[in-house]
Amino acid sequence: MSSTPALRDFFHPVDPAEIADAAMKDHRLFRNTNRADAFARLLPWERLNTLITSDALMSGRISLARLGRTLPLEMASLPGRPKSGDWVAPEAIHNLCQQGASLVLNSIERQIPAIAAMNAMIERYLRCETFTNAYVSFNRDSAFKAHFDPHNVLILQLHGRKRWWCYGQKDAFPMAGKTFADDQLPAAQWEGVLEPGDVLFVPRGDVHRACVEDVNSVHLTVTMTPPTGADVFARLAQQTLGEERGRRYLNVLGDAGARQDDRDALRDMFHRMVDALDLDAFLADADRLRPAARPFNLGLLQSLSPQTEVQPALRRRIDLPESQSGDVRVMIGGTAVTLTAAERDVLAALLAADSLTIAGLEATLPGRDVHAAVAGLARKALVFLFDPA
């Protein structure tokens, strides 16, 4: 598992290997970067404000929360205003935030391509599923009470400062989150303030809470969920359908002898499948089944320049068939995708580097029509395009 220059540049001066090591060992990790603008470009205040709409609140893309309680939507409107059309009142949102409410932007990667590209890059490195929420707070009250999550969390501080407390892991490998009252908390194992650009990794099950240190705070929480042993057995269960014994009805109306025959036959099948279990093959298959992020890139194809940044939308590094001139077929997200030889080479270069400009691709692949290949990959929603402006 090696990191790319683009990944190292994104987290600099934090070594991505430190994050991977913390995830493997279930250890907490805090790193101060002294790079105030490191993550701010992912969600500038100007862009954030355009996301707060009536539709976003009604659909659940954005919620208002305070101390673990989701606030009623009616509180986002002025008294007497009907909840139809553009009913959200900015003054009501301001009042709620000053009273301690936080805005929670759920799965914000669906709205912000740069965050979707970040998620995909993290997934390719850590081989886990991700989604990202943004938390916007203006008061010392928090969106949530002290709690632990049933997944790993990587916290990136974008704007403002936020103080965090971590209390340790109370349950081993929890499958659901849990909240705690203040009088249930032990002494904090760690306390620190995240400045813009700082990184905090909180492992699954580690109880934590936070509050705004100054006037406001925006941070991202990248939820990271690697596969579990239960996922392996779920895949084995799917494979049993390829065998007659797995598809056959159980003899529910038979006597004890018939049920014993069923049990013996199933045990034989399960033993054979477990003995043949290949975790590398399981992970490679999971990589091929993970769908790409599939950005639209509308309008960007017509303005490709040497400085246009290109990033792969694939969430996993997969093996691409070799091709000298003809088309190749690749399984991405369980779907066969046909690539030209040039598209295949460009995609391979992007998966190896995580991010390259058009000029960088042309230097890497002399003789290839990089513009045409990038345009083809963009139309197939296999790359992100970012205007240098």
N, C-alpha and C positions, 0 to 999 in steps of 0.2 A: 504494500500500500504506500505509494509515493505521491507526494503533493506536487502540483504544477506551479510554475512561476506565477500564474494568474491567481491561484489560491493563496500562495505565500504573500503576494502583493496585497491582496484583499485584507488579510488578517495582520499584516506587518505592524509592529514587530513581533506579534505572537506567532510562534511556530505552529502550523496546523497539526504537527505530530503531537504537540502537547494536548490539544483537544482530543485527538484520537486516543491517546494514552489514558486521559481522564475518562473517556467513554468506555474503554475496555475494562478499566479497573474500578468503575463506579466511584470515582473520586471527584470532589468539588475542585474547580479551578477558577481563579480570578487573575486577570491580567490587566494592568494599566498600560495604555499605549501612548499617552501624550500626543494623540492625533485627533484633535477635536473634530476635524472634518471627515474622519475615516468612513463613517457610515451615514453622515447627515445627508449626503446626496441621494441616498436610497429613498428618502421620504422628506423632502423639504416642507416647511410649514405651508408654503403656497399651494403645493400639490395636495397636502393633507386636507386643507380646508375645502378643496373642491370635492372631496369624497363624502362629506357630511351632507346627505340629502334625505328627503322624505322616503324615497324608494329604498335607500340603503338601510334606514332604520326599520322600515316595514318588512324588508326581506330578511333581516337578521345579519346582514353583512356588517352592520355596526350596532352595538348595543351600549347602553349606559349602565354602569355598575358602580356600586359603592359597598365596600366591606362584604363582598360575597353575595350581594343581592342585586338582581337585575331590576332596574327602575322601569316603571310603566312608561310606555311610549307617550302617553298623554302629557307627561311632564316636559316633553321637548317642544310643546306648543304653548301658545298663549291661551289663557282661559277663554272659552267660548268659541275658539276657532275650530271649524270642522276638520276632521282628519281626512282630508281629501286634497288632491293636487299637491302643491308645494306648501305643506302645512307646518313644516319645521320652522320655528322662530329662533333666529340667531341669539336674540336677547335671552330666551329661555335656556338655550344651551350654555351661554355664558354664566347665567345665574346658577345652574346646576353644577357646573365645573367649579365655581367659586365656593359652593357649599360642600365640595368634597367628592363629587361624582367624577368618574373617569370614563373616557370614551374607549371602547374596545373594538378595534377593526379586525374582524375575524377573517382568517385565510386571506390576508391582504395581498398575497402573491397573485391572486386572481385579478387584482386591480392594477398592480404595479409590476410591469415586466422586469425591471431591474431586480426586484425581490424574487420573482419567479426564477430568474437566471441564477441568483445567489443560491436559492434552494436546490436547484438542479446541480450546481457545482458542489455543494456540500454533500448531496446524495451520492454523486459519483465518487467522492473521496471516502465517505464513511459507510456507504452501502446500507443506508437506512432510508425509511420514508420520512418525509418532512411536510410540515405546513407551518405558516408563520402568522402570528397575531401581532398587532401593534397596540400599545397601551399609552394613552394620552391622559396625563393627570396634571392638576393645577393646585392641589391642596395636599396636606400631609395625610389625609385619608387615602386608603388604597382601594383598588378595584376589588381585591379579594382579602379575606382574612388569612391568617397563617394556615398553610396547607402543604400537602405534598401532591405531586403529580404521578400518574402511572406511566410516565415516559421521561426520557432525558430532555433537558431544556438548555438551549444555548441562548443567552441574553446578550443583545447588542444595544448599547446606549447610544441613541441618536442625538437627542437634544436635552439640555438641562442636566440636573444631577439627581440621583436617587440613592437612598440608603437602603441596604439590604441586610437582613439577618438570616442566618442558616443554623438549624438546630440539630442536624444529623438525620440519619435514616432510622425511622421507627419500625417500618415493616420491610421485609425482604421481598423484592420483586413484586410490588403491588400491581393489581390489575385495575384498580379504580382509585381516584383521588380521595382525599379526606381533609377536612378542615379542623382547626383547633382553636379553642378559646385561649385567651392570653394566660389564664391560670393553669392551663394544661401544658404550657411550654416550659422546657428546662432552660438552663442558661444557654445562651447562644454559643455555638462552636466557632462561628465566624461572623464578623460584622464589618462592613465596608461601604464606601460611597462610590458608585459608578459615575464617572465623568464621561462626557461625549467621546466616543471612540473606544471605551472600555468593553471588556468581554468577561462574562461570568458563565461558567458551565455548572449547572445544578443537576446532579444525577437523579434518576428515578427514585422516588421515595424520600428524598431529602426535604424535610420541613423547612419552609422559608416564608418570609413576608418582606414587604418593602413600603417605603413612603417617600414622597417628594422631599428633597432637601432644600430646594430653593423655590422659585415661583412656578416652575412647570417642569415636565419631564415627558419625553417620548422614548420608549424603548421597544425593540422587537424581541419576541420570544420565538425561537425556532424550535418547534417540537420535533424530536428525532426518535424514531421507533425502528430499531433493527428487528429482524425476524427472531422468533422464539422457537423453542422446541415444539410448542403447540402448532406453530405454522408448518413445521416439518411433518407432523403427524396429519395435519389437514391435507397436505399434498399427497401423503401416502394414502389417505382415505379416498382421494380422487382417483388415484391409480388403481385402487381395488375395483373400480368400475370397468377397468379393462380386462378383468378376469371373470370367468363364469361364476366362480364361487362368490365374488363380491356383489354380483348382480342378482343372485338367486335369493328368493324369499326365504326367510327363516321358517322352520317348521313349527309355527306357533300352535298348531292344533294336534301335533304329534305327542307321543308319550315321552318319558324321561330318556329313553334310549335314542329317540330321534333327535332330541335336543343335545344329547351327548355327541352324536355324530356331527351335528352342526358346529358345536364348540370345537371338536377336534379338527374339523376341516378349516375353520377360521383360524385357529391357532397355527396350523401348518402354513396357511397363506401369510399370516402376519409375521411369523418367524422368518419365512423366506424373504419377505420384503424388507424387514429390518436388517437381516444379515447382509442384504445387497445394498443397504443405504449408502449413498455417496453424497456427503454434504457439499462438496465442490460442485457436483452436478446440480444439486438442488439450488444452490446460490446462483449458478450460471443461468439456470432456467428462470429463476425469479428475476434476474437482470433482464432477460429477454421479454418477460411479461410486464415489466414496469412501463407504463405509458410515458411518452414524451410530454413535455409541458405544453406544446402546440400553441405557440404565439401566432398572432395574425400578421404582423409586419406590414400592414397596409400602408401604402404611400412611401415606404422606405426603400422599396425595390428600385424606384425611379431616381433615387438620389444617392446611390452607392458612390462612395469616394474612397481614395486610398486610406483615409483615416477612419472610415466606418468600422466600428467594432463588431465582431461576429463571435457569438458564443453558442455552443451546442445546446439544444433544447432537450436532448436525451438525458434522462435522470440516472443512467447507468453507463459504465464503460462496457461495451460489448465488442466481440470480435467481428470484424468486417471481412467478408470474403475478398480475396485478392482478385484484381481485374487489371488486365493490360489495356483493353480497349472496349470490351463489351459491357453490357449492363450487368448488375448484380442484384440479387434479391436478399433482403435483410429482414429478420424478424424484430420488430420494434413494438413493444406493448402488445404482443400477441398477434400483430398484423404484419403480413408480408409487404414490404415496401421496396419498390424498384428504384435503384440509383444508377445514374450513368457512372462511367469510370471516373470522370472528373469529380462528380458529386461525392463518390465514395472516398476519393483521396482527400478532398477538402474536409469531409466529416471526420476522417481518421486523424487528420492534422489537428482539428479542433478538439477532439476527444483527448488527444495527447497533451494539448496546451491549455485547455479550458477557455482561452480567449485569444483571438488574433485579429489584427486589423486586416483590411483587404490587402494593404501593402505587405504586411507580414505573411499572409497566405501566398502572395505572388512570389515572395522571396523563398518561401519554403517549397513551393511547387512550380518551379520555372517550366514554362512550356504548356501549362494548363490554362484553360480559359476560366480563371477564378471568378470573374464577374458572373458569367453564365452559370457556373456551378453553385455559387452562393445564392443567386436568384432562384435556381431550381430547388435548392434546399429550403429556402424561405417559403416558396409556394407550397412545399410539402410540410410546412410547420415544423421543421427539424432544427432550425437555428433562430436565435434572437439577433436582431439588428439594432444597433444603437448609434444614433447620429452623433458625431463628435461635438457638434454644437451644444 
